[in-house]
Every structure is written in structure tokens, then in C-alpha cells.
Amino acid sequence: MNNIKQIVKSGLCIGCGLCGYDDSIGRMKYSMSLGQYIPDLNSKNKNDKLAYEICPAKGYNIIMSATQLFKESKYDLELGYCFNQYVAFSNDDVILQNASSGGIMSQIAVYLLENKIVDRVLTTLFIYLDSGPRTKSILAKSKQEILLSQGSKYCPVDLLDAIKEIKSNDYKIAVIGTPCQIAGIRSIQEKDKIFNDKIVFTIGNFCGGFKNYKAISSIAHRMKVDLKNVTFFRFRGGGQPGSMVIKENNERVVEVPYPNYVGLNGISKHLRCHLCVDATAELADIACGDAWLDKYLKDKNPWSLVITRNKNADNLINRMINEQTITANEITLEEIKVSQNQNLESKKVRQKSRYVLYKWLGYKIPFFDGGYYDNVVNLKTELKVYLLHFTTKWLERLRLYSFFKEHL
């Protein structure tokens, strides 16, 4: 692959819109077949070399870039560069009310705004169209806007409008995003040094992948919800582990505990997510995830994991601790690995086997300069997983998935 068109054709495009930073890609358009937004390549695009270099879907130098960013930290193959690590939660009851776990990402964003460390926070919320819930990225400037954007977005996110707004203004920005979005932002910073001054903090979430918008439509269909009438949607929130909520005309409520709704359709997560090695946002200044450990899950407080990757980020967390904005305790790297074992096993241990299989099947593979164990573990396991995903995908397309799920 050497251009954006090939990335889209390969099925790797994640619809992040970051390639639109380069004027050769003018806008994004919705693809019914892919169930996400993709670059509009029907117009007369100019040379898209810069757009291609920015694109995180093709892969990125996860080791080299992190080494340049976090020289003062120690490298761990499974978690990336780590300066320090904590388990923490917000002390703000309003933030905790709709948080997926400890509300740490939202609390950091609010703290940065209220202390005028940044002018805006790039974050994402849901808007509601006749076609159903869709994500919209905004440059939040208040606590209220941060609260509106709370919750995981397990679907494609188009950052193009927000990136162009950053490009045309002199705001100090904090970015909240997925590992691949943060990687794309870092690529823009490498190409445009002005962005180094504009983006002062990056906050990434631990990520196991996302599905396209067809998954939301499928869930709504199973729940007998009319997408045109949806006025509120969330994948997770309301505590740990939280629940999915759908409101129809502000009255009817469908609520399904996390992660029970994952099996409500046969749609697999995005192809690019299957081929990703970045489990913990290794290029973000601060990375946050769920504390999936019994001692925290059984506690009355909802805890989040926090990894700081440089001294500046660690100073921020300690300032929040000292001002009692958050409650935090130290945690070991090994405990974080146990907490994230399933995702790390998939992205770090099994990835080489998956690459071998997918190459053999004719898929394009994103490039990473490391970040995973370079040995083939078990091709039989990867083949079984692939065939399961392939089967459930076609059962879903034939509208037979729910029947077979109930009778298998």
C-alpha cells in the first residue's frame, strides 16, 4: 500500500478523518457497505502523500515514535513506555454518575480546562440522526460539554472537523482518543511542528477494538427500537462495568449490562482492530483503562488504571492527587497486565500468528516496527477464531444469527 485509496480498498481504513488534514482529501462520506465514514476519493484528489503518511490505519512506528516522545521512561513490550502507574477515581460525584469506571479521563479533561492549562479538549459525543446515533468530535470548552461526551465509543469516529478547527485556531488543546487516533495525531505533529505547540496533552484509552455502525443498527433491531426515534445512546456508563442504554423519544429505555450486548449481533470488530498491536495507547502522554481486578471490582468505588508516560503527565496526576481532585494509589505493572490479560494476549502474544494467517489469506497487513512478540504461537487457534468470525458475519447478513445463537 502506498496511498489512501489502497488503504480504503484493503478494508483497513478506520474512518478517523485525519487524512483530511491534508487538503488532498477534502471531506469524508458515509459508506453503506462498510458502515462507516471513509475519505471521499471520487473527487480529483491531488498528491495524497502527506495524507498517507498521516494515516494510522497503515500502521506506525510504535517503538521509534514512543522512544522519541518518552525518553525518560522505561519500556515494557506489553504496555509501552511507563513513567508511573496508578489506580484512581474521580472525587467528583457528577463525573462518576455517568462514567464507565473511575471517570479519570473526564476528570483530567475538566481539570485541564478549569485550570486554564488548555483552552479546548478534543473529545467525542453522540448525535442523533434518522439513520441512528452517530459520533461527532468537538472541541469542548466546558465541564458540561465534557459530561455530554462521557462514555466509550465502540464505533468509528471522524475527527476531521475538529482537526481543521485546531489547524485554523491558536488554541491550546488536549486530545482524548483511541490508540490509533493518538498515533495519527502524533503523525500530524511530526509533519506540522506548529501542532506541537497547539496540542499540549494527549489522553488515550486502553482499546480492544470497535465495530462499525451496522452493529448499532443490529442491536436496535434486536431490541425493537426505531433508530429514527433514538434520543439517547451509550455503550457504557453508570458505574463499573456499566451498561448500554438506549432511549426512544426520551421515554422508553433499553438497558443491557456490559458486556452482555456484545453477543447481540454477529458483526465482528473492525479488520484494522484485529491487526492492531497498540492495546494501551502507547503514544499518549496519559493512558487510562478499566481495573479488571477482583479487589477493585468488589470495592464500593469504581477504579480506573492510569499510566503516565512522561514526567509532565505524572506531575499533572500528582497535582490532582494533592488537590484531592482524584483519589489514587500506586499499582504495579504486573497487576495492570493481569487486569488487561485478555487484550494483551490477543494484541501482543497472538498477533504474529494472526499476521501470518491473514497474509496467507490475502489480507493487507499494517506495519508496526515492533510492539509485539515476534514468534508464531498457534496458527490453529487463529484459524478457528477467523472461521468463527467469518461464520457469524454471514449468519448476521442472512439474518440468521439470533436463531443460531439461541439454538447452539
N, C-alpha and C positions, 0 to 999 in steps of 0.2 A: 504494500500500500504506500502511495506517495501523494495522495490528495484526498480532499474531503469527500468527493463523490465515491471513491473506493471504500472509505470508511462506512458511509451510509449503506452502500450496496452489500457490504460484508455483514451487516446487522449489528455492528459494534457501536454505532452512534447512540449516545445516551440522551440526546436532546437537550444538552446543557446550555446551548446557545452561545458558548464562549467564543466559538469561531467567528461569530458576528462582530466581535471586537474589531476584526479586520474588515475594512469596507468592501472587500471582495464578496463577502457573504452579507447580503442586505437585511434579511429577515428570516424568521422561522415559519414553517407551515405545518399543519397537522396532517399526519399520515394515518389514514384509517387502517391500513394493513398492519402497520407497526404499533398502532395505539399510542403514539407519542408525537411530539413536535420534532421536526428534522430541519436542517438548513434548506432553504429554497434554492435549488440548483437548476431550476428551469430558466432563470434569467441569465443574461450574458455575464457570467462571473469573470472577474479579472483573475490574474495570477493569485491563487489561494495558498501560496507557500507559507505565509505567515499564519493564516488560519489553520493550516495543517499542523504547523509546529506548536500552536497553542492547544490543539485538540487533545484532551486527556484520554479519549477513547482508544487512541492508537497505542497507549501505554506511555510511560515516562520514566525518567532516571530517578527512581525512588531512593537509591543509595547515594548517588552523587549529589543530587539536589539537597537531600537531608544533611549530608556531610557539610555542605557549604553553609547551610542555614543554622545548624546546631552544633558547632564545633566544640562547645564547652560541655556537651552532654555525652553520655555513654551509650553505645549502640547495642541493641538487642535485636536479633533477627526476627523474632516474632512480634515485637512491639515497637520497633524503631528506636530512634534516639530518645532517651529519657533523662531529664534533669532531676525530676522528683515525681512522686505519685501519691495520691490521696484517695480516700473515700469520704464523700461530703454530701451535704444537702443544704438547700437554701433555708434561711431563717424567716423568710417572708411567706406567710400563710397564703397570700393571694397568688403568688407564683406557684406554690406547691399544689394548689387546688386543681389545676389542670395539667400539671407536669406528668411526664411518663414515669419518672422516678424521682430523683432528688432536685430537679429543677435547676441544675447547675448552669447549663448553657444559657438559659433565660436570665438567670441571676447575674452572670458575668456580663451579659449584654446590657442589662439595666444599669449595673454598676458603672460600666464604661460610659454610658450616656449621662447618667446623673452626676458623675464626677468630671464631666466635660473632657474625658480622655479621648473620646471620639465624638463626631458630630452626627453620624448615622451608623446604623447596623444593617448590613445586607442580610436579610432573612426572608423566609417564605411562608405564605399563608395560603389558605384555600379560598377560591372564589367560586360562585355557583352559576353555571350556565345551563341552557336547555339540555346540553349533552352530558351534564353532571358536574361534579366537583372537579376543578382544575387548579393547579398550583399557580401562584403569582409571586414573583420575587419583588420585594420592596426595599427601600432604604428607610428603615424605621428610625424615627427621631424621638420617640417617647416610650414610656413604660407600657402604655395602653396598646401601642402597636406591637410591642414585643409579646404581650399577653395574647394578642389575636393570632400571632404566628406560632404559638406553642404547639408542640406535638410532632411526632415523627411523620415524615412524608415518604411513604414507601411507594413512590411513583416518580416518573420523570419530572424534572424541574428546569424550566427555561430561565436562565439568568440574563438574557441578552439586554432587556430594557434597563435593568439595574446596572449592568456593566457600562452601558453607554451613558447613563446618568453620572456614574462615577467619573467617567472619562471627561465629561464636559463641565465638571464642577471641582472645586478645591476642598471638598470635604475630607476630614479625617475619618477613615472607615474601619469598622471591624466586620469581618465576614464570618457568618455561620454557614457551614456547608458540609457536604459529604466528602469523603476522602478524594474522590475523583474531581469534584468541583474545586476543592482546595488546590489540587495539583494543577488544574487549569489556570487558576488564579496565579499560582507561582510562575507558570509559564509566561503569563502576561507580564508579570513583574520583571522577569528576565529580559523580555523583549522591549519593554517600555519602562525605563528607570523612574519615570515620574510616578508610576504606581507604587514604587517602594515607599515614597513619602505619603501617598494617599492611604494605603492600606497598612494600618499600624498593628492590627491584631487579627489572627485567623483562629477560628474555633471550629474544630471538626468533630463529628460524631463517629463512634465505632459503627461499622456498617457491615451487614451481611448480604446486602443487595436489595433490589426493589423490582416490582413488576410494572407492566405498562397499565394504561388507563382501562384496558379491557377488563382487568381484574376487578376494578371498582364497579364497572357495569355488570359483571357477572355476579358479584356479591349482592348488588342491589336487586338483580333479577331473582336470585335465590330467596331474598328476603321480601320479595313482592313490593319493592319500593320503586316508585316512579322517579327517575332521575330528574325530570323537569321540576319536580316539587321538592327536591332536597334543598334545605336551607342551612344545614349544618352537617359537617362530616369530620371525623377524626379517626386516625388509625389507632393511636394510643393516647392515653391521658387519664387523669383521675386517680393517680397513685401507681404503685408498683405491684404487679406488672401492668396494670391498667386495662383499658378495654377500648374496642372500636364502638363508636356511636354514630348513628345516622338519624337526623331529624327531618321529618317531612312536613312542610308547611308550619314549622315551628311547634308542632304538636306531637305527632307520632314519633316515638323514639324506639330505635332498634339498638340494642346493646349486646355485644358479644365479647367475652373476655379474651384478652391476648394470651396465647397465640391461636386460640381455637378457630378464628376466622380464616387462618392461612389455608386450611383444607377445604374451604367452601367452594373452591374452583380448581380446575386442573391447569391453570396457567402457571408456568414456571417463571422464576425470576429472569431478568434480562440476561441475554447472552454475555454481554460485557461483564456483568456481575459474576457469572460463573468463572470468568477468566481473570479475575482481579486478585492481586496479592496484598492489597492495602486494606487491612482489617481495622486499623486503629488510627486512621488519618495521620499518617507518618510525616506529612509535610506541614501539619498545622502547629501553631505555637502551643495551643492547648487542645487536648483530645479528651472527649468525655464519652462514657458508656454506662451500661447498667451493671450493678454489683450483684451478679448472679451467684451469690454465695449464701448458704443457709443462714449463717449468723446475721447477715444483713437483711435477707428476705423475711426472717422471723422477727426482726426488730420493729418497733412501732413507727420508726422513722423510715422514709424512703431514701435509700442511699444511691449515690452515683459515683462512678470511678472517674478520676481526673488524672491525666498525665500532663505534666508541664515539660516542654521540650527545650526551653532555654531559661536563663536567669531572669530575664524581664518578665516572662509569663509566671514564673514561680514567685517573683516579688508581688505581682498582682494578686495571686491567690493568697499569699500570706497577709497582704494588706486587708483583704476581705475577711480573713480569719480574725485578725487582730481587731477589726472594727465590728466583729460579730455579725457581719452580713451573711456569713455561712458558718456552719459547723463542720469541722473536718478532722480526720485522723489519718495518720500515715498508714500505708499498706505496702506490702512487698510486691515486687514484680511477679513472683511466683504465684501469689494469690490472684493477681489480675489474670494471669494465664489460665489458672484453674477456672476462674469466673467466665472467661471467654473461650473455653476449651473447644467447643464445637466449631465456632467460626475460625479459630486459629488452625485447627486440624484441617479444615477444608481449604483455607487460603494459603497456608504455609507448608503443611505436610503433604497434602494430597495434590497440590497444584501441578507439580511436574508431571505426574501420571495423567492428569486431565489434559495438559498441553499435548502430550504425546498422542493421546486418543483423539483429541479434537483435530490435530494436524492430520492424522491418518484419515479422519472423516471428511477432510477438505475444508475445514474452517480456517479463517484468518485468525492469527493469534496476536494479541497486543504485546508490545515489547516492554520488558522491565529489566533493568540492569542488576537484577538480584532481588532480595527481599523474600525468598522462599527457599526451602530445602531442595537442593539440586540433585535429587535422586528419585527414580521411579519406584513407587511403593507398591501399588496394586492396581494394575490395569483392569482386572476383572471387576473390582469394586466400582471403578469409574464407568465401565461399560454398563453395569447393572443400573447405576444411577441415571446414566444418559437414557437408557431404554425406558426407565420409569417415567422420566420427564417427557420423552417422546410420546409414550402411550397416553399419558394423562392429557397432553396437549391436544391430541387428536380426539380423544373422548370428549374434551371440552368443546372442540369445534363442531362435533357431531351432536352436541347437547345430550350426551350420554354419561357424562362424568358423575353427576349426582346419583344416577341409577346404580352404576357400578360401585361407587363408593359405599352405598348403603348395603349392597349385597355381597361385597367381597369379604 
